[in-house]
Amino acid sequence: MIEHLILGAFLVLPLLIVAFLFSDELWQEHRSHEPRSDARRIDWRHPLRSLLHRH
């Protein structure tokens, strides 16, 4: 039983990391294509990144 949990963690954890990095890359690409007409725009960052880098 414990072997299955360890194996599952080693399989799922890299998938979660790759998914987070890929979604962050897509988010940055999406933001780079938006027009920047309004200087007072809210800076929408990647949702998880905004949680990690709170001031």
PDB file of N, CA, C and O in Angstrom, chain B, residues numbered from 101:
ATOM      1  N   MET B 101       0.818  -1.200   0.000  1.00  0.00           N
ATOM      2  CA  MET B 101       0.000   0.000   0.000  1.00  0.00           C
ATOM      3  C   MET B 101       0.858   1.259   0.000  1.00  0.00           C
ATOM      4  O   MET B 101       0.608   2.179  -0.778  1.00  0.00           O
ATOM      5  N   ILE B 102       1.862   1.307   0.861  1.00  0.00           N
ATOM      6  CA  ILE B 102       2.699   2.506   0.951  1.00  0.00           C
ATOM      7  C   ILE B 102       3.511   2.698  -0.330  1.00  0.00           C
ATOM      8  O   ILE B 102       3.829   3.822  -0.717  1.00  0.00           O
ATOM      9  N   GLU B 103       3.843   1.576  -0.982  1.00  0.00           N
ATOM     10  CA  GLU B 103       4.581   1.670  -2.244  1.00  0.00           C
ATOM     11  C   GLU B 103       3.733   2.359  -3.314  1.00  0.00           C
ATOM     12  O   GLU B 103       4.255   3.123  -4.127  1.00  0.00           O
ATOM     13  N   HIS B 104       2.438   2.091  -3.311  1.00  0.00           N
ATOM     14  CA  HIS B 104       1.541   2.717  -4.281  1.00  0.00           C
ATOM     15  C   HIS B 104       1.441   4.228  -4.050  1.00  0.00           C
ATOM     16  O   HIS B 104       1.371   5.004  -5.003  1.00  0.00           O
ATOM     17  N   LEU B 105       1.435   4.633  -2.791  1.00  0.00           N
ATOM     18  CA  LEU B 105       1.381   6.060  -2.488  1.00  0.00           C
ATOM     19  C   LEU B 105       2.661   6.765  -2.928  1.00  0.00           C
ATOM     20  O   LEU B 105       2.610   7.864  -3.480  1.00  0.00           O
ATOM     21  N   ILE B 106       3.797   6.136  -2.685  1.00  0.00           N
ATOM     22  CA  ILE B 106       5.075   6.734  -3.093  1.00  0.00           C
ATOM     23  C   ILE B 106       5.157   6.808  -4.611  1.00  0.00           C
ATOM     24  O   ILE B 106       5.553   7.835  -5.162  1.00  0.00           O
ATOM     25  N   LEU B 107       4.789   5.738  -5.285  1.00  0.00           N
ATOM     26  CA  LEU B 107       4.807   5.721  -6.741  1.00  0.00           C
ATOM     27  C   LEU B 107       3.839   6.766  -7.305  1.00  0.00           C
ATOM     28  O   LEU B 107       4.164   7.455  -8.271  1.00  0.00           O
ATOM     29  N   GLY B 108       2.679   6.881  -6.717  1.00  0.00           N
ATOM     30  CA  GLY B 108       1.708   7.879  -7.163  1.00  0.00           C
ATOM     31  C   GLY B 108       2.231   9.294  -6.983  1.00  0.00           C
ATOM     32  O   GLY B 108       2.010  10.156  -7.834  1.00  0.00           O
ATOM     33  N   ALA B 109       2.926   9.534  -5.873  1.00  0.00           N
ATOM     34  CA  ALA B 109       3.488  10.870  -5.642  1.00  0.00           C
ATOM     35  C   ALA B 109       4.549  11.197  -6.681  1.00  0.00           C
ATOM     36  O   ALA B 109       4.610  12.323  -7.173  1.00  0.00           O
ATOM     37  N   PHE B 110       5.390  10.217  -7.020  1.00  0.00           N
ATOM     38  CA  PHE B 110       6.428  10.455  -8.019  1.00  0.00           C
ATOM     39  C   PHE B 110       5.866  10.614  -9.424  1.00  0.00           C
ATOM     40  O   PHE B 110       6.511  11.219 -10.280  1.00  0.00           O
ATOM     41  N   LEU B 111       4.689  10.089  -9.672  1.00  0.00           N
ATOM     42  CA  LEU B 111       4.065  10.262 -10.979  1.00  0.00           C
ATOM     43  C   LEU B 111       3.253  11.551 -11.067  1.00  0.00           C
ATOM     44  O   LEU B 111       3.250  12.206 -12.110  1.00  0.00           O
ATOM     45  N   VAL B 112       2.570  11.920  -9.998  1.00  0.00           N
ATOM     46  CA  VAL B 112       1.673  13.064 -10.027  1.00  0.00           C
ATOM     47  C   VAL B 112       2.413  14.379  -9.829  1.00  0.00           C
ATOM     48  O   VAL B 112       2.090  15.371 -10.482  1.00  0.00           O
ATOM     49  N   LEU B 113       3.394  14.402  -8.945  1.00  0.00           N
ATOM     50  CA  LEU B 113       4.106  15.642  -8.646  1.00  0.00           C
ATOM     51  C   LEU B 113       4.763  16.266  -9.873  1.00  0.00           C
ATOM     52  O   LEU B 113       4.589  17.466 -10.084  1.00  0.00           O
ATOM     53  N   PRO B 114       5.510  15.524 -10.698  1.00  0.00           N
ATOM     54  CA  PRO B 114       6.068  16.151 -11.904  1.00  0.00           C
ATOM     55  C   PRO B 114       4.996  16.656 -12.864  1.00  0.00           C
ATOM     56  O   PRO B 114       5.193  17.676 -13.525  1.00  0.00           O
ATOM     57  N   LEU B 115       3.871  15.960 -12.950  1.00  0.00           N
ATOM     58  CA  LEU B 115       2.788  16.424 -13.815  1.00  0.00           C
ATOM     59  C   LEU B 115       2.220  17.749 -13.325  1.00  0.00           C
ATOM     60  O   LEU B 115       1.905  18.623 -14.133  1.00  0.00           O
ATOM     61  N   LEU B 116       2.089  17.907 -12.026  1.00  0.00           N
ATOM     62  CA  LEU B 116       1.594  19.171 -11.478  1.00  0.00           C
ATOM     63  C   LEU B 116       2.584  20.303 -11.728  1.00  0.00           C
ATOM     64  O   LEU B 116       2.175  21.422 -12.036  1.00  0.00           O
ATOM     65  N   ILE B 117       3.872  20.028 -11.602  1.00  0.00           N
ATOM     66  CA  ILE B 117       4.887  21.053 -11.847  1.00  0.00           C
ATOM     67  C   ILE B 117       4.867  21.487 -13.304  1.00  0.00           C
ATOM     68  O   ILE B 117       4.898  22.682 -13.598  1.00  0.00           O
ATOM     69  N   VAL B 118       4.816  20.526 -14.214  1.00  0.00           N
ATOM     70  CA  VAL B 118       4.780  20.842 -15.646  1.00  0.00           C
ATOM     71  C   VAL B 118       3.507  21.614 -15.990  1.00  0.00           C
ATOM     72  O   VAL B 118       3.554  22.568 -16.767  1.00  0.00           O
ATOM     73  N   ALA B 119       2.382  21.214 -15.425  1.00  0.00           N
ATOM     74  CA  ALA B 119       1.125  21.912 -15.697  1.00  0.00           C
ATOM     75  C   ALA B 119       1.186  23.352 -15.211  1.00  0.00           C
ATOM     76  O   ALA B 119       0.704  24.256 -15.894  1.00  0.00           O
ATOM     77  N   PHE B 120       1.777  23.578 -14.028  1.00  0.00           N
ATOM     78  CA  PHE B 120       1.894  24.940 -13.513  1.00  0.00           C
ATOM     79  C   PHE B 120       2.798  25.786 -14.404  1.00  0.00           C
ATOM     80  O   PHE B 120       2.461  26.925 -14.727  1.00  0.00           O
ATOM     81  N   LEU B 121       3.941  25.238 -14.802  1.00  0.00           N
ATOM     82  CA  LEU B 121       4.864  26.009 -15.644  1.00  0.00           C
ATOM     83  C   LEU B 121       4.257  26.299 -17.008  1.00  0.00           C
ATOM     84  O   LEU B 121       4.426  27.397 -17.538  1.00  0.00           O
ATOM     85  N   PHE B 122       3.558  25.334 -17.581  1.00  0.00           N
ATOM     86  CA  PHE B 122       2.941  25.525 -18.886  1.00  0.00           C
ATOM     87  C   PHE B 122       1.828  26.563 -18.821  1.00  0.00           C
ATOM     88  O   PHE B 122       1.702  27.395 -19.720  1.00  0.00           O
ATOM     89  N   SER B 123       1.012  26.520 -17.750  1.00  0.00           N
ATOM     90  CA  SER B 123      -0.070  27.495 -17.627  1.00  0.00           C
ATOM     91  C   SER B 123       0.503  28.894 -17.405  1.00  0.00           C
ATOM     92  O   SER B 123      -0.053  29.878 -17.893  1.00  0.00           O
ATOM     93  N   ASP B 124       1.618  28.984 -16.669  1.00  0.00           N
ATOM     94  CA  ASP B 124       2.258  30.284 -16.456  1.00  0.00           C
ATOM     95  C   ASP B 124       2.788  30.833 -17.782  1.00  0.00           C
ATOM     96  O   ASP B 124       2.672  32.030 -18.047  1.00  0.00           O
ATOM     97  N   GLU B 125       3.368  29.968 -18.614  1.00  0.00           N
ATOM     98  CA  GLU B 125       3.883  30.404 -19.914  1.00  0.00           C
ATOM     99  C   GLU B 125       2.748  30.870 -20.821  1.00  0.00           C
ATOM    100  O   GLU B 125       2.888  31.878 -21.515  1.00  0.00           O
ATOM    101  N   LEU B 126       1.624  30.151 -20.825  1.00  0.00           N
ATOM    102  CA  LEU B 126       0.474  30.558 -21.628  1.00  0.00           C
ATOM    103  C   LEU B 126      -0.094  31.877 -21.120  1.00  0.00           C
ATOM    104  O   LEU B 126      -0.513  32.724 -21.909  1.00  0.00           O
ATOM    105  N   TRP B 127      -0.106  32.049 -19.810  1.00  0.00           N
ATOM    106  CA  TRP B 127      -0.623  33.287 -19.223  1.00  0.00           C
ATOM    107  C   TRP B 127       0.238  34.475 -19.641  1.00  0.00           C
ATOM    108  O   TRP B 127      -0.290  35.523 -20.012  1.00  0.00           O
ATOM    109  N   GLN B 128       1.563  34.317 -19.584  1.00  0.00           N
ATOM    110  CA  GLN B 128       2.459  35.401 -19.972  1.00  0.00           C
ATOM    111  C   GLN B 128       2.311  35.714 -21.464  1.00  0.00           C
ATOM    112  O   GLN B 128       2.336  36.882 -21.852  1.00  0.00           O
ATOM    113  N   GLU B 129       2.160  34.695 -22.294  1.00  0.00           N
ATOM    114  CA  GLU B 129       1.978  34.912 -23.728  1.00  0.00           C
ATOM    115  C   GLU B 129       0.662  35.644 -23.991  1.00  0.00           C
ATOM    116  O   GLU B 129       0.603  36.528 -24.846  1.00  0.00           O
ATOM    117  N   HIS B 130      -0.378  35.282 -23.266  1.00  0.00           N
ATOM    118  CA  HIS B 130      -1.670  35.945 -23.424  1.00  0.00           C
ATOM    119  C   HIS B 130      -1.554  37.421 -23.042  1.00  0.00           C
ATOM    120  O   HIS B 130      -2.106  38.283 -23.726  1.00  0.00           O
ATOM    121  N   ARG B 131      -0.851  37.709 -21.972  1.00  0.00           N
ATOM    122  CA  ARG B 131      -0.693  39.104 -21.538  1.00  0.00           C
ATOM    123  C   ARG B 131       0.140  39.908 -22.520  1.00  0.00           C
ATOM    124  O   ARG B 131      -0.089  41.107 -22.672  1.00  0.00           O
ATOM    125  N   SER B 132       1.097  39.286 -23.187  1.00  0.00           N
ATOM    126  CA  SER B 132       1.962  40.024 -24.116  1.00  0.00           C
ATOM    127  C   SER B 132       1.213  40.429 -25.382  1.00  0.00           C
ATOM    128  O   SER B 132       1.639  41.360 -26.066  1.00  0.00           O
ATOM    129  N   HIS B 133       0.105  39.753 -25.713  1.00  0.00           N
ATOM    130  CA  HIS B 133      -0.652  40.076 -26.921  1.00  0.00           C
ATOM    131  C   HIS B 133      -1.742  41.116 -26.683  1.00  0.00           C
ATOM    132  O   HIS B 133      -2.351  41.601 -27.637  1.00  0.00           O
ATOM    133  N   GLU B 134      -1.992  41.460 -25.430  1.00  0.00           N
ATOM    134  CA  GLU B 134      -3.045  42.429 -25.141  1.00  0.00           C
ATOM    135  C   GLU B 134      -2.565  43.853 -25.418  1.00  0.00           C
ATOM    136  O   GLU B 134      -1.409  44.182 -25.152  1.00  0.00           O
ATOM    137  N   PRO B 135      -3.440  44.686 -25.945  1.00  0.00           N
ATOM    138  CA  PRO B 135      -3.053  46.098 -26.122  1.00  0.00           C
ATOM    139  C   PRO B 135      -2.916  46.795 -24.770  1.00  0.00           C
ATOM    140  O   PRO B 135      -3.671  46.512 -23.840  1.00  0.00           O
ATOM    141  N   ARG B 136      -1.965  47.691 -24.669  1.00  0.00           N
ATOM    142  CA  ARG B 136      -1.712  48.386 -23.399  1.00  0.00           C
ATOM    143  C   ARG B 136      -2.140  49.847 -23.508  1.00  0.00           C
ATOM    144  O   ARG B 136      -1.322  50.759 -23.397  1.00  0.00           O
ATOM    145  N   SER B 137      -3.428  50.048 -23.727  1.00  0.00           N
ATOM    146  CA  SER B 137      -3.925  51.411 -23.923  1.00  0.00           C
ATOM    147  C   SER B 137      -4.184  52.132 -22.600  1.00  0.00           C
ATOM    148  O   SER B 137      -4.019  53.349 -22.520  1.00  0.00           O
ATOM    149  N   ASP B 138      -4.580  51.410 -21.581  1.00  0.00           N
ATOM    150  CA  ASP B 138      -4.927  52.034 -20.304  1.00  0.00           C
ATOM    151  C   ASP B 138      -3.768  51.893 -19.323  1.00  0.00           C
ATOM    152  O   ASP B 138      -3.387  50.778 -18.965  1.00  0.00           O
ATOM    153  N   ALA B 139      -3.212  53.016 -18.891  1.00  0.00           N
ATOM    154  CA  ALA B 139      -2.066  52.990 -17.976  1.00  0.00           C
ATOM    155  C   ALA B 139      -2.488  52.603 -16.559  1.00  0.00           C
ATOM    156  O   ALA B 139      -1.666  52.132 -15.774  1.00  0.00           O
ATOM    157  N   ARG B 140      -3.765  52.800 -16.230  1.00  0.00           N
ATOM    158  CA  ARG B 140      -4.246  52.485 -14.887  1.00  0.00           C
ATOM    159  C   ARG B 140      -4.819  51.072 -14.800  1.00  0.00           C
ATOM    160  O   ARG B 140      -5.595  50.771 -13.893  1.00  0.00           O
ATOM    161  N   ARG B 141      -4.446  50.222 -15.724  1.00  0.00           N
ATOM    162  CA  ARG B 141      -4.952  48.860 -15.753  1.00  0.00           C
ATOM    163  C   ARG B 141      -4.501  48.055 -14.540  1.00  0.00           C
ATOM    164  O   ARG B 141      -3.398  48.257 -14.032  1.00  0.00           O
ATOM    165  N   ILE B 142      -5.333  47.165 -14.087  1.00  0.00           N
ATOM    166  CA  ILE B 142      -4.948  46.267 -13.005  1.00  0.00           C
ATOM    167  C   ILE B 142      -3.961  45.250 -13.566  1.00  0.00           C
ATOM    168  O   ILE B 142      -4.150  44.733 -14.667  1.00  0.00           O
ATOM    169  N   ASP B 143      -2.919  44.969 -12.812  1.00  0.00           N
ATOM    170  CA  ASP B 143      -1.918  44.007 -13.243  1.00  0.00           C
ATOM    171  C   ASP B 143      -2.362  42.614 -12.827  1.00  0.00           C
ATOM    172  O   ASP B 143      -2.131  42.191 -11.694  1.00  0.00           O
ATOM    173  N   TRP B 144      -3.005  41.899 -13.754  1.00  0.00           N
ATOM    174  CA  TRP B 144      -3.448  40.532 -13.467  1.00  0.00           C
ATOM    175  C   TRP B 144      -2.291  39.592 -13.710  1.00  0.00           C
ATOM    176  O   TRP B 144      -1.823  39.456 -14.841  1.00  0.00           O
ATOM    177  N   ARG B 145      -1.828  38.946 -12.669  1.00  0.00           N
ATOM    178  CA  ARG B 145      -0.737  37.996 -12.798  1.00  0.00           C
ATOM    179  C   ARG B 145      -1.299  36.585 -12.775  1.00  0.00           C
ATOM    180  O   ARG B 145      -2.493  36.384 -12.551  1.00  0.00           O
ATOM    181  N   HIS B 146      -0.432  35.616 -13.008  1.00  0.00           N
ATOM    182  CA  HIS B 146      -0.833  34.222 -12.918  1.00  0.00           C
ATOM    183  C   HIS B 146      -1.394  33.992 -11.515  1.00  0.00           C
ATOM    184  O   HIS B 146      -0.774  34.415 -10.540  1.00  0.00           O
ATOM    185  N   PRO B 147      -2.545  33.336 -11.384  1.00  0.00           N
ATOM    186  CA  PRO B 147      -3.205  33.229 -10.077  1.00  0.00           C
ATOM    187  C   PRO B 147      -2.313  32.644  -8.981  1.00  0.00           C
ATOM    188  O   PRO B 147      -2.284  33.177  -7.872  1.00  0.00           O
ATOM    189  N   LEU B 148      -1.594  31.574  -9.261  1.00  0.00           N
ATOM    190  CA  LEU B 148      -0.745  30.990  -8.226  1.00  0.00           C
ATOM    191  C   LEU B 148       0.459  31.864  -7.942  1.00  0.00           C
ATOM    192  O   LEU B 148       0.889  31.961  -6.793  1.00  0.00           O
ATOM    193  N   ARG B 149       1.010  32.499  -8.959  1.00  0.00           N
ATOM    194  CA  ARG B 149       2.151  33.370  -8.747  1.00  0.00           C
ATOM    195  C   ARG B 149       1.765  34.556  -7.867  1.00  0.00           C
ATOM    196  O   ARG B 149       2.552  34.984  -7.023  1.00  0.00           O
ATOM    197  N   SER B 150       0.548  35.093  -8.061  1.00  0.00           N
ATOM    198  CA  SER B 150       0.125  36.229  -7.239  1.00  0.00           C
ATOM    199  C   SER B 150      -0.034  35.814  -5.777  1.00  0.00           C
ATOM    200  O   SER B 150       0.165  36.630  -4.878  1.00  0.00           O
ATOM    201  N   LEU B 151      -0.392  34.547  -5.533  1.00  0.00           N
ATOM    202  CA  LEU B 151      -0.478  34.082  -4.156  1.00  0.00           C
ATOM    203  C   LEU B 151       0.897  33.905  -3.529  1.00  0.00           C
ATOM    204  O   LEU B 151       1.084  34.145  -2.336  1.00  0.00           O
ATOM    205  N   LEU B 152       1.856  33.483  -4.346  1.00  0.00           N
ATOM    206  CA  LEU B 152       3.207  33.238  -3.825  1.00  0.00           C
ATOM    207  C   LEU B 152       3.995  34.516  -3.597  1.00  0.00           C
ATOM    208  O   LEU B 152       4.862  34.553  -2.725  1.00  0.00           O
ATOM    209  N   HIS B 153       3.715  35.559  -4.357  1.00  0.00           N
ATOM    210  CA  HIS B 153       4.520  36.773  -4.298  1.00  0.00           C
ATOM    211  C   HIS B 153       3.723  37.963  -3.768  1.00  0.00           C
ATOM    212  O   HIS B 153       3.745  39.049  -4.347  1.00  0.00           O
ATOM    213  N   ARG B 154       3.032  37.743  -2.678  1.00  0.00           N
ATOM    214  CA  ARG B 154       2.283  38.841  -2.058  1.00  0.00           C
ATOM    215  C   ARG B 154       3.215  39.788  -1.344  1.00  0.00           C
ATOM    216  O   ARG B 154       4.233  39.376  -0.788  1.00  0.00           O
ATOM    217  N   HIS B 155       2.865  41.055  -1.362  1.00  0.00           N
ATOM    218  CA  HIS B 155       3.699  42.051  -0.682  1.00  0.00           C
ATOM    219  C   HIS B 155       3.071  42.452   0.627  1.00  0.00           C
ATOM    220  O   HIS B 155       3.622  43.283   1.348  1.00  0.00           O
TER     221      HIS B 155
END
